[in-house]
Amino acid sequence: MNINATLFGQVVLVLLPLMAVLSYYLGKRKTQTPKLAAFFGALLAFIPPFALLYIMVLIIKNDVAVNHAA
């Protein structure tokens, strides 16, 4: 299997930042650790079907309850 440099460039320049930002945004609402969610989103961007599944899981997940006790 040949890996095309253009495909790799598209993943690195377009998909990786997009998935990281989208994962961070969803991670702020859906998890306690948005930076970790963004890291996993960026890591999974190298395998696009897994990245899309990860984003779908974050979308389906319930929002985290915010405690404003101050």
N, CA and C atoms as an extended XYZ file, in Angstrom:
210
Properties=species:S:1:pos:R:3:atomname:S:1:resname:S:1:resid:I:1 pbc="F F F"
N         0.844       -1.176        0.000 N   MET     1
C         0.000        0.000        0.000 CA  MET     1
C         0.887        1.235        0.000 C   MET     1
N         0.659        2.112       -0.932 N   ASN     2
C         1.414        3.355       -1.019 CA  ASN     2
C         0.707        4.445       -0.237 C   ASN     2
N         1.473        5.204        0.511 N   ILE     3
C         0.928        6.346        1.236 CA  ILE     3
C         1.299        7.595        0.457 C   ILE     3
N         0.305        8.283       -0.014 N   ASN     4
C         0.497        9.471       -0.827 CA  ASN     4
C         0.834       10.660        0.077 C   ASN     4
N         1.826       11.448       -0.296 N   ALA     5
C         2.214       12.609        0.496 CA  ALA     5
C         1.093       13.648        0.533 C   ALA     5
N         0.316       13.728       -0.514 N   THR     6
C        -0.805       14.660       -0.542 CA  THR     6
C        -1.858       14.263        0.478 C   THR     6
N        -2.134       12.989        0.572 N   LEU     7
C        -3.100       12.516        1.562 CA  LEU     7
C        -2.602       12.794        2.966 C   LEU     7
N        -1.328       12.536        3.230 N   PHE     8
C        -0.766       12.813        4.541 CA  PHE     8
C        -0.832       14.305        4.855 C   PHE     8
N        -0.569       15.145        3.878 N   GLY     9
C        -0.652       16.590        4.069 CA  GLY     9
C        -2.062       17.043        4.380 C   GLY     9
N        -3.032       16.447        3.739 N   GLN    10
C        -4.421       16.787        4.023 CA  GLN    10
C        -4.795       16.407        5.437 C   GLN    10
N        -4.333       15.253        5.874 N   VAL    11
C        -4.642       14.805        7.234 CA  VAL    11
C        -3.998       15.743        8.242 C   VAL    11
N        -2.741       16.065        8.047 N   VAL    12
C        -2.023       16.881        9.019 CA  VAL    12
C        -2.499       18.329        9.002 C   VAL    12
N        -2.694       18.894        7.821 N   LEU    13
C        -3.020       20.308        7.729 CA  LEU    13
C        -4.498       20.627        7.910 C   LEU    13
N        -5.374       19.699        7.593 N   VAL    14
C        -6.805       19.986        7.650 CA  VAL    14
C        -7.509       19.182        8.735 C   VAL    14
N        -7.379       17.889        8.667 N   LEU    15
C        -8.171       17.034        9.548 CA  LEU    15
C        -7.702       17.071       10.990 C   LEU    15
N        -6.416       17.090       11.218 N   LEU    16
C        -5.897       17.053       12.577 CA  LEU    16
C        -6.327       18.281       13.392 C   LEU    16
N        -6.108       19.509       12.915 N   PRO    17
C        -6.569       20.659       13.708 CA  PRO    17
C        -8.086       20.720       13.837 C   PRO    17
N        -8.791       20.332       12.781 N   LEU    18
C       -10.246       20.353       12.832 CA  LEU    18
C       -10.772       19.398       13.901 C   LEU    18
N       -10.251       18.192       13.935 N   MET    19
C       -10.696       17.212       14.925 CA  MET    19
C       -10.288       17.622       16.335 C   MET    19
N        -9.109       18.228       16.480 N   ALA    20
C        -8.667       18.670       17.801 CA  ALA    20
C        -9.575       19.779       18.343 C   ALA    20
N        -9.896       20.741       17.499 N   VAL    21
C       -10.757       21.851       17.929 CA  VAL    21
C       -12.174       21.358       18.215 C   VAL    21
N       -12.690       20.527       17.343 N   LEU    22
C       -14.034       19.993       17.540 CA  LEU    22
C       -14.103       19.118       18.791 C   LEU    22
N       -13.081       18.317       19.012 N   SER    23
C       -13.040       17.474       20.211 CA  SER    23
C       -12.931       18.318       21.475 C   SER    23
N       -12.156       19.390       21.422 N   TYR    24
C       -12.034       20.268       22.587 CA  TYR    24
C       -13.366       20.950       22.895 C   TYR    24
N       -14.027       21.440       21.860 N   TYR    25
C       -15.321       22.103       22.059 CA  TYR    25
C       -16.337       21.139       22.662 C   TYR    25
N       -16.422       19.938       22.090 N   LEU    26
C       -17.354       18.953       22.627 CA  LEU    26
C       -16.895       18.453       23.994 C   LEU    26
N       -15.582       18.345       24.190 N   GLY    27
C       -15.046       17.880       25.459 CA  GLY    27
C       -15.354       18.836       26.604 C   GLY    27
N       -15.429       20.134       26.316 N   LYS    28
C       -15.779       21.098       27.364 CA  LYS    28
C       -17.189       20.863       27.880 C   LYS    28
N       -18.075       20.470       27.001 N   ARG    29
C       -19.470       20.252       27.384 CA  ARG    29
C       -19.732       18.844       27.890 C   ARG    29
N       -18.990       17.867       27.369 N   LYS    30
C       -19.351       16.477       27.589 CA  LYS    30
C       -18.439       15.719       28.553 C   LYS    30
N       -17.249       16.260       28.876 N   THR    31
C       -16.307       15.544       29.736 CA  THR    31
C       -15.766       16.474       30.808 C   THR    31
N       -15.057       15.890       31.759 N   GLN    32
C       -14.390       16.657       32.800 CA  GLN    32
C       -13.017       17.140       32.333 C   GLN    32
N       -12.462       16.502       31.310 N   THR    33
C       -11.105       16.804       30.842 CA  THR    33
C       -11.122       17.121       29.342 C   THR    33
N       -11.396       18.378       28.984 N   PRO    34
C       -11.481       18.718       27.558 CA  PRO    34
C       -10.138       18.644       26.833 C   PRO    34
N        -9.025       18.894       27.524 N   LYS    35
C        -7.718       18.819       26.862 CA  LYS    35
C        -7.390       17.384       26.471 C   LYS    35
N        -7.746       16.439       27.315 N   LEU    36
C        -7.519       15.036       26.997 CA  LEU    36
C        -8.418       14.606       25.832 C   LEU    36
N        -9.637       15.106       25.806 N   ALA    37
C       -10.538       14.800       24.694 CA  ALA    37
C        -9.981       15.363       23.386 C   ALA    37
N        -9.405       16.566       23.429 N   ALA    38
C        -8.808       17.160       22.237 CA  ALA    38
C        -7.579       16.368       21.789 C   ALA    38
N        -6.793       15.882       22.743 N   PHE    39
C        -5.616       15.080       22.404 CA  PHE    39
C        -6.027       13.795       21.693 C   PHE    39
N        -7.033       13.110       22.223 N   PHE    40
C        -7.494       11.882       21.579 CA  PHE    40
C        -8.107       12.165       20.210 C   PHE    40
N        -8.810       13.280       20.074 N   GLY    41
C        -9.363       13.653       18.779 CA  GLY    41
C        -8.273       13.904       17.750 C   GLY    41
N        -7.197       14.591       18.164 N   ALA    42
C        -6.079       14.852       17.246 CA  ALA    42
C        -5.345       13.557       16.914 C   ALA    42
N        -5.183       12.696       17.890 N   LEU    43
C        -4.497       11.423       17.660 CA  LEU    43
C        -5.295       10.542       16.705 C   LEU    43
N        -6.599       10.507       16.886 N   LEU    44
C        -7.442        9.679       16.028 CA  LEU    44
C        -7.639       10.285       14.641 C   LEU    44
N        -7.232       11.531       14.437 N   ALA    45
C        -7.347       12.156       13.121 CA  ALA    45
C        -6.458       11.472       12.095 C   ALA    45
N        -5.441       10.736       12.541 N   PHE    46
C        -4.591       10.007       11.614 CA  PHE    46
C        -5.311        8.798       11.019 C   PHE    46
N        -6.397        8.369       11.654 N   ILE    47
C        -7.253        7.291       11.134 CA  ILE    47
C        -8.664        7.874       11.051 C   ILE    47
N        -9.003        8.525        9.941 N   PRO    48
C       -10.244        9.300        9.845 CA  PRO    48
C       -11.541        8.575       10.234 C   PRO    48
N       -11.737        7.289        9.909 N   PRO    49
C       -12.987        6.673       10.352 CA  PRO    49
C       -13.103        6.609       11.881 C   PRO    49
N       -11.985        6.367       12.560 N   PHE    50
C       -12.017        6.339       14.022 CA  PHE    50
C       -12.250        7.737       14.589 C   PHE    50
N       -11.718        8.749       13.934 N   ALA    51
C       -11.933       10.119       14.381 CA  ALA    51
C       -13.413       10.492       14.272 C   ALA    51
N       -14.038       10.098       13.186 N   LEU    52
C       -15.467       10.388       13.032 CA  LEU    52
C       -16.302        9.636       14.057 C   LEU    52
N       -15.935        8.398       14.342 N   LEU    53
C       -16.639        7.635       15.383 CA  LEU    53
C       -16.468        8.300       16.752 C   LEU    53
N       -15.277        8.777       17.031 N   TYR    54
C       -15.008        9.452       18.309 CA  TYR    54
C       -15.862       10.716       18.441 C   TYR    54
N       -15.956       11.489       17.367 N   ILE    55
C       -16.786       12.699       17.390 CA  ILE    55
C       -18.255       12.328       17.587 C   ILE    55
N       -18.709       11.256       16.926 N   MET    56
C       -20.094       10.822       17.102 CA  MET    56
C       -20.363       10.395       18.544 C   MET    56
N       -19.416        9.710       19.159 N   VAL    57
C       -19.576        9.304       20.560 CA  VAL    57
C       -19.662       10.532       21.457 C   VAL    57
N       -18.826       11.527       21.208 N   LEU    58
C       -18.893       12.749       22.017 CA  LEU    58
C       -20.216       13.483       21.816 C   LEU    58
N       -20.741       13.466       20.606 N   ILE    59
C       -22.010       14.143       20.351 CA  ILE    59
C       -23.152       13.448       21.081 C   ILE    59
N       -23.137       12.127       21.082 N   ILE    60
C       -24.218       11.355       21.705 CA  ILE    60
C       -24.160       11.399       23.236 C   ILE    60
N       -22.954       11.534       23.782 N   LYS    61
C       -22.762       11.515       25.227 CA  LYS    61
C       -23.531       12.654       25.890 C   LYS    61
N       -24.042       12.394       27.077 N   ASN    62
C       -24.777       13.421       27.822 CA  ASN    62
C       -23.837       14.505       28.326 C   ASN    62
N       -24.385       15.719       28.479 N   ASP    63
C       -23.593       16.833       28.999 CA  ASP    63
C       -23.256       16.584       30.466 C   ASP    63
N       -22.102       17.124       30.882 N   VAL    64
C       -21.681       17.028       32.276 CA  VAL    64
C       -22.392       18.123       33.055 C   VAL    64
N       -22.894       17.775       34.224 N   ALA    65
C       -23.566       18.765       35.070 CA  ALA    65
C       -22.531       19.723       35.640 C   ALA    65
N       -22.801       21.025       35.528 N   VAL    66
C       -21.888       22.042       36.012 CA  VAL    66
C       -22.382       22.485       37.386 C   VAL    66
N       -21.478       22.509       38.359 N   ASN    67
C       -21.821       22.905       39.723 CA  ASN    67
C       -21.302       24.303       39.972 C   ASN    67
N       -22.193       25.285       40.045 N   HIS    68
C       -21.825       26.679       40.299 CA  HIS    68
C       -22.090       26.987       41.770 C   HIS    68
N       -21.295       26.428       42.670 N   ALA    69
C       -21.540       26.565       44.103 CA  ALA    69
C       -20.773       27.731       44.721 C   ALA    69
N       -20.224       28.626       43.922 N   ALA    70
C       -19.426       29.717       44.505 CA  ALA    70
C       -20.188       30.977       44.605 C   ALA    70
